[in-house]
């Protein structure tokens, strides 16, 4: 029964995003030799780059279709960002972040990178290599040693001076061993005023605590995540 409820939920979430942006088509674009998926409204007011968690491999097809990580929180809500008037780029794991930021800046600034779970590590690596988005949103992040992993945003970036304006979105009951809520406050303190946090509660918690159906994946809270992330720039 839980499995059936999850399928209904994912379909409903997709319809919410796609209905309001039915005229906007996904397309596959090439950035520094890597494929990514672009959703571009006629007159975007800003841009977002979505960096999914897990392996980060969305496996884009030829015509904007995404064949991997379909249930990931950022993948499943991509149309909801476009519906808010934002140009949206869904990155594959192999896409260079600095090149992606430059690509989206040519469409419309400001450019906000929104990332989740293991994608927060990849975003940190991109920033450490010189990517300079206008803003950064870290959801269910590997933020500090207290989060549960030695490889985290703090350790990868090295200095808070490299951080753009940053919003942390975290579930108070995230049960993933790599993204413990206890890791948030040390990160906020380390940021020296560059980061703030939006705490979320409620929703549903099913299956693996590090996957999309759990509190970690903001199951049932997609609208709140998109609202916070899309409004931050």
C-alpha positions in Angstrom: 0.0 0.0 0.0 2.8 2.4 0.8 4.4 1.7 -2.6 1.1 2.5 -4.3 0.7 5.7 -2.3 4.2 6.8 -3.3 3.5 6.3 -7.0 0.3 8.4 -6.7 2.2 11.1 -4.8 5.1 11.3 -7.4 2.6 11.5 -10.3 0.6 14.2 -8.5 3.7 16.2 -7.7 4.8 16.0 -11.3 1.4 17.2 -12.5 1.4 20.2 -10.1 4.6 21.4 -11.7 3.9 20.5 -15.3 0.3 21.8 -15.4 1.3 25.4 -14.7 4.2 25.3 -17.2 2.6 23.1 -19.9 3.9 25.4 -22.6 7.5 25.1 -21.4 9.4 22.2 -22.9 12.4 20.5 -21.5 15.4 20.3 -23.9 18.8 18.7 -23.7 21.8 21.0 -24.0 25.5 20.5 -24.0 27.7 22.3 -21.5 31.4 21.8 -21.7 30.8 18.4 -23.4 28.3 17.2 -20.9 24.6 16.9 -21.3 22.1 18.7 -19.0 18.4 19.4 -19.2 17.1 23.0 -19.6 13.7 24.4 -19.0 13.5 28.0 -20.3 10.5 30.2 -19.9 10.0 32.9 -22.5 11.1 35.7 -20.1 12.9 34.2 -17.1 13.3 36.4 -14.1 16.3 34.5 -12.7 18.0 31.1 -13.1 18.5 28.0 -11.0 20.8 25.1 -11.4 19.5 21.9 -9.8 22.1 19.4 -8.6 20.4 16.1 -7.5 21.8 13.8 -4.8 22.8 10.2 -5.0 25.0 9.4 -8.0 23.9 12.6 -9.6 23.5 10.7 -12.9 20.2 11.9 -14.5 21.1 10.3 -17.8 19.6 12.9 -20.1 18.1 11.7 -23.4 18.1 13.5 -26.7 15.0 15.6 -26.1 15.0 16.8 -22.5 13.9 13.5 -21.0 15.5 12.5 -17.7 16.1 8.7 -17.3 17.8 8.6 -13.9 17.0 9.7 -10.4 13.4 10.5 -11.3 12.2 10.4 -7.7 15.0 12.7 -6.4 13.5 15.8 -4.8 15.1 18.3 -7.2 14.4 16.2 -10.3 10.7 15.7 -9.4 10.1 19.4 -8.7 12.0 20.9 -11.7 8.9 22.1 -13.4 7.7 23.8 -10.3 10.7 26.2 -10.5 10.0 26.9 -14.1 6.4 27.6 -13.2 7.7 30.4 -11.0 9.4 32.1 -13.9 12.9 30.7 -13.5 15.1 29.2 -16.1 16.0 25.8 -14.8 19.1 23.6 -15.6 19.1 20.1 -14.2 22.8 19.0 -14.0 24.2 15.6 -14.6 27.0 14.5 -12.3 29.6 15.0 -15.1 28.6 18.7 -15.8 31.2 21.3 -14.8 29.6 23.7 -12.3 31.6 26.7 -13.3 30.6 26.2 -17.0 27.0 25.6 -16.0 26.9 28.9 -14.0 28.3 30.8 -17.0 25.8 29.1 -19.3 22.8 30.1 -17.1 24.2 33.6 -16.4 24.0 34.2 -20.2 20.3 33.4 -20.0 19.4 35.4 -16.8 21.1 36.4 -13.6 21.0 36.0 -10.7 22.0 32.3 -10.8 21.2 30.2 -7.8 22.6 26.7 -7.3 20.1 24.4 -5.5 21.5 21.1 -4.4 20.6 18.2 -2.2 22.3 15.4 -0.2 25.4 14.1 -2.0 24.9 16.9 -4.5 25.9 19.3 -1.8 29.4 17.7 -1.9 29.6 18.2 -5.6 28.5 21.8 -5.3 31.2 22.4 -2.7 33.8 20.8 -5.0 32.6 23.1 -7.9 32.9 26.2 -5.7 36.3 25.1 -4.5 37.4 24.9 -8.1 36.2 28.4 -8.8 32.5 28.3 -9.6 30.8 31.5 -8.6 27.0 31.3 -8.5 25.1 34.3 -7.0 23.5 32.2 -4.4 23.6 28.7 -3.0 20.8 26.5 -1.5 21.9 23.4 0.4 19.1 21.0 1.2 19.6 17.9 3.3 23.3 18.7 3.2 26.6 17.1 4.1 27.4 20.3 5.9 29.9 19.7 8.7 31.6 16.9 10.5 28.6 16.8 12.9 26.5 16.0 9.9 28.1 12.5 9.9 30.7 12.6 7.1 34.3 13.8 7.0 33.7 14.9 3.4 31.4 17.8 3.8 30.8 21.4 2.5 33.0 22.9 5.2 35.9 20.5 4.6 35.7 20.8 0.8 35.3 24.5 0.5 37.9 25.2 3.2 37.1 28.8 3.9 33.7 30.5 4.3 35.0 33.4 2.2 34.4 31.3 -0.9 30.7 30.8 0.0 28.1 32.9 -1.9 24.9 33.9 0.0 23.7 30.5 1.3 20.4 29.1 2.4 20.3 25.7 4.3 17.0 23.9 4.1 16.9 21.0 6.5 14.3 18.6 8.0 14.3 18.6 11.8 13.9 14.8 11.8 16.3 13.9 8.9 17.4 10.4 9.8 20.2 10.0 7.3 23.5 9.2 9.0 25.4 11.7 6.7 23.0 14.6 7.1 22.2 14.7 10.7 20.4 17.9 11.9 23.2 18.4 14.4 25.4 19.4 11.5 23.5 22.5 10.7 24.4 24.8 13.5 28.2 24.3 13.2 27.9 25.1 9.5 25.9 28.3 10.1 28.5 29.4 12.7 31.4 28.6 10.4 29.8 30.6 7.6 30.4 33.9 9.4 27.0 35.3 8.5 26.9 34.1 4.9 24.4 31.3 5.6 21.0 31.0 7.3 18.7 28.1 7.8 15.0 27.2 7.1 13.9 24.3 9.2 11.1 22.1 7.9 8.9 19.6 9.8 6.2 17.1 9.0 5.7 15.2 5.8 6.1 11.5 5.4 9.0 9.1 6.3 9.1 5.8 4.4 11.9 3.4 3.5 15.6 4.2 3.5 16.3 7.3 5.7 18.8 8.6 3.1 16.4 8.3 0.2 13.7 10.3 -1.5 10.8 8.8 0.4 12.1 9.8 3.8 12.2 13.1 5.7 15.7 13.4 4.1 13.9 13.7 0.7 11.2 16.1 2.1 8.5 13.5 1.2 5.2 15.5 1.2 6.9 18.9 1.5 7.9 19.7 -2.1 6.0 22.9 -2.2 7.7 24.3 0.9 11.2 23.4 -0.4 10.5 25.0 -3.8 9.0 28.0 -2.1 12.1 28.6 0.1 14.7 27.8 -2.6 13.0 29.7 -5.5 12.5 32.8 -3.3 16.2 32.9 -2.2 18.5 35.1 -4.3 
